[in-house]
Amino acid sequence: MLPDLTDYLWIAWLVLALVFVIIELVTLEFTFLMLAAGTLIGGLGVNLLGGPWWLQVGAAALISALLLFTIRPLLLRALRRSSVLHPTNVDALPGLGARVMVPFVEGAGSVRLDNGETWTARLIGADPGLAPGSRVIVTAVRGATVEVAPEAPATSSSEGSPA
């Protein structure tokens, strides 16, 4: 006598869910993760409750479809919302403040950026006579040289008042 194969259908549900999870790890789109969840909740869940095989398949399909059309879009939206690109390294330098270290001669000098790095700098426009310690703003990076412009004077009423 052969055993009834539906008694071992729970193994098929586990294997199918494992295959879906492995495929999801390759694709990273939450599609196969929803199918794996539907397989476990619908197929294996109904199997463990003693439901017939056709009810197991129907429950797995229904729950997978519900997850695909409800949870997956929310997960993708949250994933894409949190992946805002933040400029790093050289891309983060434009707009950064700096102090003049070496006076500009014929438009070339040296500045210490607010992040602590010292760069060779080229002054944009006419030299307003920037002394060491003057504030400038990085406008662009050209190779190993930053282009800087004089910082606009701050309009603060507290400057000049004793502390």
BAFI-3210 file (N, C-alpha, C; in Angstrom, 3 decimals, decimal comma, padded with zeros to 6 digits):
// residues 163
n [1|2|3|4|5|6|7|8|9|10|11|12|13|14|15|16|17|18|19|20|21|22|23|24|25|26|27|28|29|30|31|32|33|34|35|36|37|38|39|40|41|42|43|44|45|46|47|48|49|50|51|52|53|54|55|56|57|58|59|60|61|62|63|64|65|66|67|68|69|70|71|72|73|74|75|76|77|78|79|80|81|82|83|84|85|86|87|88|89|90|91|92|93|94|95|96|97|98|99|100|101|102|103|104|105|106|107|108|109|110|111|112|113|114|115|116|117|118|119|120|121|122|123|124|125|126|127|128|129|130|131|132|133|134|135|136|137|138|139|140|141|142|143|144|145|146|147|148|149|150|151|152|153|154|155|156|157|158|159|160|161|162|163]
n.u [000,819|000,454|001,328|-000,896|-000,337|-001,132|-000,855|001,689|001,890|002,536|005,285|005,846|004,757|006,508|008,967|008,358|007,931|010,511|011,958|010,778|011,681|014,449|014,588|013,613|015,703|017,500|016,169|015,056|012,602|010,292|008,245|008,405|008,688|006,175|004,765|005,927|005,087|002,309|002,231|003,119|001,291|-001,283|-001,241|000,325|-000,779|-003,564|-003,211|-002,139|-004,346|-005,943|-007,289|-008,561|-006,576|-007,223|-008,336|-006,162|-004,450|-006,060|-006,301|-003,617|-003,118|-004,991|-004,214|-001,580|-002,078|-003,498|-001,487|000,406|-000,889|-001,518|000,311|002,897|003,139|003,195|005,513|007,463|007,187|007,976|010,604|011,757|011,377|013,073|015,524|016,970|019,376|022,375|024,828|028,258|031,762|033,656|031,461|029,981|031,207|030,719|029,237|030,063|031,543|034,638|037,928|040,372|043,706|046,227|047,110|045,512|047,196|047,351|044,880|045,188|045,366|045,201|042,911|041,167|038,764|035,483|035,138|037,596|039,587|042,398|042,730|043,980|043,145|041,188|040,319|037,208|036,299|037,080|039,812|039,040|040,846|041,351|042,250|044,266|042,197|039,813|036,427|035,200|033,256|032,855|032,475|032,799|034,444|037,430|039,233|042,010|041,642|039,728|037,157|036,479|034,417|034,075|032,518|029,244|028,729|027,726|024,640|024,311|023,180|024,476|027,172|030,129|029,170|030,029|030,735]
n.v [-001,183|002,209|005,313|008,052|010,814|013,395|013,659|014,465|016,950|019,291|019,429|020,068|022,650|024,029|023,719|025,057|027,662|028,203|028,166|030,398|032,423|032,296|033,048|035,626|036,836|037,191|038,848|041,072|042,612|042,322|040,750|037,887|037,498|038,131|036,064|033,899|034,405|034,162|031,493|030,262|031,234|030,827|028,263|026,384|027,004|026,350|023,672|022,728|023,120|021,141|021,283|020,508|019,717|021,366|023,595|024,537|025,322|027,317|029,152|029,872|031,116|033,243|034,729|035,367|037,003|039,109|040,138|040,890|043,008|044,813|045,059|044,973|047,327|049,346|048,709|049,019|051,764|052,867|051,966|053,273|055,905|056,254|056,167|058,474|060,247|061,227|063,633|062,793|062,729|064,303|065,323|066,545|068,895|071,459|074,502|074,352|075,986|077,828|078,791|081,193|080,234|080,657|083,652|084,831|084,825|086,114|084,876|082,316|080,247|078,973|077,082|076,203|073,896|073,755|071,182|070,415|069,759|070,713|072,557|073,346|076,365|078,247|081,474|082,818|085,334|088,864|089,679|090,513|091,256|089,268|088,341|086,085|083,886|084,947|084,377|082,101|080,550|077,347|076,852|075,083|072,010|071,341|068,975|068,625|071,014|073,540|075,767|078,943|081,521|084,787|084,926|086,083|089,005|088,666|089,655|090,514|091,762|091,426|091,402|093,002|093,921|093,871|090,875]
n.w [000,000|-000,788|000,701|001,428|-000,473|000,097|002,769|003,130|002,091|003,402|003,418|000,785|000,698|002,429|001,053|-001,349|-000,358|000,586|-001,828|-003,068|-001,315|-001,738|-004,440|-004,145|-002,749|-004,787|-006,629|-005,214|-005,158|-003,718|-004,743|-004,863|-002,186|-001,208|-002,416|-001,095|001,523|001,190|000,491|002,848|004,814|003,651|002,168|003,800|006,265|006,017|005,479|007,901|009,468|008,572|006,126|002,779|-000,202|-002,426|-001,235|000,145|-001,958|-003,126|-000,972|-000,639|-003,109|-003,029|-000,727|-001,439|-003,690|-002,466|-000,770|-002,698|-004,009|-002,023|000,279|-000,929|-002,705|-000,735|000,695|-001,339|-001,872|000,588|000,657|-001,544|-000,825|001,327|000,179|-000,580|-002,335|-000,923|-001,221|-001,270|-000,414|-002,911|-004,237|-002,259|-001,640|-003,059|-002,092|000,489|003,272|003,798|005,008|004,227|003,870|002,723|001,210|-001,804|-004,822|-007,924|-008,337|-007,284|-004,405|-001,036|000,891|003,926|004,323|005,839|006,719|007,551|005,718|003,719|000,809|-002,453|-003,963|-006,315|-007,040|-007,892|-010,079|-009,466|-007,281|-004,069|-002,192|-000,156|003,021|005,050|006,890|006,087|005,047|002,626|-000,008|-001,385|-004,796|-006,902|-007,880|-009,371|-010,455|-008,447|-007,273|-005,702|-006,636|-005,464|-003,988|-002,591|000,620|001,284|003,211|006,598|007,968|010,811|013,864|016,209|015,888|016,751|019,181|022,595|024,421]
ca.u [000,000|001,157|000,750|-001,611|000,638|-001,619|-000,376|003,017|001,810|003,158|006,691|005,841|004,543|007,758|009,966|007,956|008,205|011,967|012,348|010,367|012,573|015,748|014,426|013,474|017,037|018,170|015,463|014,860|011,454|009,201|007,228|008,497|008,483|004,726|004,359|006,365|004,194|001,029|002,423|003,185|000,052|-002,434|-001,068|000,741|-001,739|-004,763|-002,781|-002,024|-005,704|-006,611|-008,092|-008,224|-005,507|-007,722|-008,516|-004,811|-003,991|-006,874|-005,931|-002,283|-003,245|-005,727|-003,391|-000,466|-002,589|-003,776|-000,212|001,037|-001,564|-001,703|001,522|004,079|003,296|003,579|006,928|008,281|007,146|008,814|011,994|012,227|011,368|014,221|016,777|017,357|020,821|023,068|026,150|029,394|033,097|033,830|030,142|029,424|031,992|030,121|028,365|030,718|032,325|036,078|038,718|041,596|044,931|047,315|046,479|045,412|048,104|046,883|043,712|045,471|045,691|044,911|041,825|040,816|037,321|034,845|035,255|038,957|040,531|043,066|042,709|044,432|041,920|041,230|039,300|036,327|036,074|038,168|040,286|038,666|041,857|041,046|043,369|044,123|041,113|038,571|035,508|034,842|032,341|033,259|031,475|032,983|035,686|038,072|040,386|042,483|041,504|038,364|036,896|035,812|033,958|033,962|031,245|028,482|028,836|026,583|023,921|023,928|023,287|025,260|028,598|030,633|028,749|030,849|030,063]
ca.v [000,000|003,485|006,315|009,155|011,890|014,647|013,729|015,075|018,199|020,357|019,516|020,797|024,073|024,567|023,786|026,132|028,938|028,374|028,532|031,791|033,298|032,324|033,887|037,012|037,341|037,552|039,914|042,214|043,413|041,963|039,925|036,509|037,500|038,067|034,704|033,014|034,628|033,551|030,049|029,833|031,543|030,181|026,843|025,614|027,245|025,539|022,279|022,396|023,102|019,954|021,558|019,731|020,289|022,429|024,771|025,019|026,043|028,528|030,099|030,380|032,042|034,425|035,524|035,912|038,114|040,229|040,726|041,536|044,241|045,736|045,286|045,203|048,733|050,135|048,430|049,649|053,214|053,169|051,712|054,319|057,182|056,332|056,050|059,762|060,311|062,274|063,794|062,435|062,968|065,538|065,847|067,300|070,108|072,735|075,099|074,260|077,157|077,625|079,958|081,384|079,902|081,348|084,703|084,557|085,542|085,874|084,019|080,993|080,279|077,744|077,257|075,071|073,725|073,577|069,788|070,201|069,489|071,853|072,412|074,420|077,039|079,269|082,466|083,175|086,772|089,758|089,470|091,640|091,403|088,346|088,074|084,797|083,872|085,397|083,290|081,906|079,440|076,507|076,861|073,917|071,264|071,089|068,115|068,748|072,425|074,009|077,153|079,595|082,897|085,407|084,742|087,310|089,439|088,338|090,830|090,192|092,947|091,109|091,580|094,260|094,191|093,078|089,722]
ca.w [000,000|-000,866|001,605|000,796|-000,641|000,671|004,150|003,109|001,343|004,183|002,996|-000,484|000,994|002,988|-000,019|-002,254|000,319|000,596|-003,192|-003,265|-000,546|-002,427|-005,633|-003,668|-002,406|-006,034|-007,335|-004,314|-005,566|-002,812|-005,387|-004,404|-000,745|-001,013|-002,773|-000,008|002,661|000,852|000,552|004,251|005,549|003,035|001,893|004,971|007,349|005,798|005,611|009,325|010,030|008,070|004,938|001,586|-001,012|-003,287|-000,384|000,429|-003,151|-003,246|000,085|-000,954|-004,235|-002,591|000,196|-002,220|-004,494|-001,553|-000,347|-003,860|-004,401|-000,892|001,076|-001,762|-003,092|000,438|000,970|-002,375|-001,667|001,753|000,286|-002,452|-000,116|002,224|-000,547|-001,123|-002,506|-000,198|-001,828|-000,420|-000,954|-003,674|-004,601|-001,141|-001,385|-003,480|-001,090|001,789|003,627|003,976|005,437|003,442|004,612|002,028|000,401|-003,227|-005,707|-009,298|-008,288|-006,709|-002,995|-000,305|001,843|004,789|004,271|007,141|007,127|008,036|004,637|003,105|-000,643|-003,329|-004,390|-007,348|-006,739|-009,001|-010,148|-009,059|-005,910|-003,220|-001,154|000,931|003,913|005,728|007,853|005,444|004,694|001,230|-000,267|-002,515|-005,857|-007,768|-007,718|-010,658|-010,183|-007,070|-006,921|-005,525|-007,021|-004,343|-004,128|-001,269|001,305|001,472|004,603|007,448|008,469|012,191|014,709|017,404|015,647|017,243|020,539|023,500|025,012]
c.u [000,868|000,508|000,033|-000,652|000,157|-001,238|000,970|003,040|002,450|004,622|006,779|005,640|005,811|008,827|009,628|008,222|009,701|012,482|011,977|011,280|013,938|015,669|014,297|014,825|017,819|017,509|015,278|013,744|010,213|008,112|007,247|008,402|006,986|004,197|004,751|005,456|002,819|001,086|002,414|001,867|-001,127|-002,273|-000,747|-000,249|-002,986|-004,423|-002,719|-003,386|-006,532|-007,477|-007,676|-007,219|-005,994|-007,981|-007,160|-004,288|-004,764|-006,520|-004,557|-002,346|-003,926|-004,872|-002,190|-000,913|-002,890|-002,492|000,473|000,418|-001,801|-000,388|002,731|004,202|003,705|005,051|007,835|008,319|008,034|010,288|012,536|012,261|012,611|015,547|017,134|018,873|021,392|024,449|027,249|030,683|033,146|032,485|029,536|030,147|031,351|029,101|028,967|031,531|033,797|036,710|039,992|042,796|046,119|046,669|046,511|046,365|047,737|045,760|043,937|045,867|045,382|043,823|041,693|039,296|036,772|034,869|036,673|039,990|041,134|043,173|043,394|043,173|042,205|040,051|038,516|036,106|037,300|038,518|039,912|039,672|041,576|042,301|043,203|043,068|039,797|037,737|035,221|033,893|032,848|032,136|031,585|034,300|036,202|039,344|040,756|042,407|040,027|038,278|036,073|035,403|033,873|032,568|030,556|028,584|027,558|025,955|023,405|024,147|024,158|026,749|029,008|030,172|029,565|030,042|029,976]
c.v [001,253|004,481|007,395|010,357|013,219|014,777|014,430|016,386|019,365|020,525|020,305|022,297|024,718|024,728|024,921|027,508|029,220|028,779|029,986|032,760|033,392|033,183|035,356|037,618|037,748|038,768|041,183|043,153|043,132|041,111|038,509|036,417|037,428|036,671|033,712|033,173|034,021|032,040|029,554|030,050|030,765|028,683|026,019|025,789|026,393|024,058|021,871|022,374|021,941|020,172|020,700|020,469|021,442|023,705|025,381|025,853|027,347|029,580|030,701|031,405|033,341|035,314|036,119|037,108|039,333|040,919|041,462|042,889|045,216|046,054|045,649|046,665|049,625|049,935|049,092|051,160|053,618|052,974|052,820|055,683|057,329|056,267|057,349|059,809|061,499|062,416|063,478|062,772|064,293|066,144|066,701|068,629|071,406|073,231|075,080|075,524|076,808|078,915|080,008|081,086|080,659|082,399|084,356|085,453|085,132|084,838|082,652|081,153|078,943|078,040|076,000|075,014|073,530|072,127|069,427|069,955|070,789|071,590|073,603|075,041|078,031|080,188|082,800|084,682|087,564|089,505|090,685|091,865|090,538|088,047|086,674|084,893|084,348|084,191|083,296|080,702|078,671|076,524|075,644|073,237|070,956|070,296|068,204|070,186|072,758|075,440|077,774|081,012|083,482|085,191|086,080|087,718|089,130|089,620|090,516|091,433|092,682|091,238|092,947|094,592|093,329|091,965|089,830]
c.w [000,000|000,092|000,800|000,738|-000,068|002,144|004,240|002,326|002,099|003,813|001,691|-000,251|001,552|001,914|-000,983|-001,633|000,346|-000,780|-003,475|-002,521|-001,221|-003,679|-005,238|-003,316|-003,641|-006,679|-006,515|-004,759|-004,738|-003,453|-004,832|-002,883|-000,420|-001,366|-001,679|001,207|002,401|000,907|001,993|004,981|004,978|002,893|003,116|006,120|007,215|005,919|007,069|010,022|009,486|006,852|003,756|000,702|-001,877|-002,501|-000,026|-000,739|-003,307|-002,212|-000,186|-002,080|-003,807|-001,686|-000,524|-003,042|-003,621|-001,113|-001,493|-004,168|-003,250|-000,189|000,216|-002,204|-001,917|000,768|-000,061|-002,214|-000,499|001,429|-000,589|-001,781|000,752|001,494|-001,262|-001,195|-001,741|-000,810|-000,809|-001,147|-001,699|-004,051|-003,505|-000,918|-001,886|-002,454|000,306|002,047|003,828|004,480|004,608|004,333|004,043|001,138|-001,089|-003,995|-007,120|-009,313|-007,674|-005,250|-002,353|000,723|002,695|004,824|005,677|007,614|007,557|006,957|004,122|001,613|-001,303|-003,906|-005,495|-007,086|-008,000|-008,949|-009,685|-007,599|-005,070|-002,094|000,054|001,736|004,507|006,828|007,276|005,033|003,196|001,140|-001,478|-003,539|-006,764|-007,414|-009,110|-010,399|-008,715|-006,578|-006,740|-006,020|-005,908|-004,721|-002,730|-000,687|001,455|002,934|005,375|007,956|009,858|013,044|015,941|017,173|016,157|018,644|021,484|024,151|026,489]
res [m|l|p|d|l|t|d|y|l|w|i|a|w|l|v|l|a|l|v|f|v|i|i|e|l|v|t|l|e|f|t|f|l|m|l|a|a|g|t|l|i|g|g|l|g|v|n|l|l|g|g|p|w|w|l|q|v|g|a|a|a|l|i|s|a|l|l|l|f|t|i|r|p|l|l|l|r|a|l|r|r|s|s|v|l|h|p|t|n|v|d|a|l|p|g|l|g|a|r|v|m|v|p|f|v|e|g|a|g|s|v|r|l|d|n|g|e|t|w|t|a|r|l|i|g|a|d|p|g|l|a|p|g|s|r|v|i|v|t|a|v|r|g|a|t|v|e|v|a|p|e|a|p|a|t|s|s|s|e|g|s|p|a]
***
